[in-house]
Amino acid sequence: MFLAMAKFTVPDKVLFVCTGSKCAKRGGKSLYKTAGKFVKDGKGNVEVIRMECTDRCDWAPICTLSPGNIWLKEYEEKDVLKLLLDKN
């Protein structure tokens, strides 16, 4: 049974950023903060979620963007922010 409760917004995109120890040191923590500010500044209907270790430390930093199941490794912040703006 579905109960109507308070409305909430379903984001167009969700960025999951690994902030496990190796990813955090290699840019994950910085991306999490930068992307959060980017979204708060009204740069799209995106939610940014911090996640712990994805067990892909050899390719740190790691993040994933949904929909599309896009995984990025050894990324540059500017490239991730461009994907957040992409309308596709």
Secondary structure, DSSP 8 states (H G I E B T S, - for coil): -----S-----SEEEEEE-SHHHIIIIIHHHHHHHHHHHHTT--SEEEEEE---S-GGG-SEEEEETTTEEEES--HHHHHHHHH---
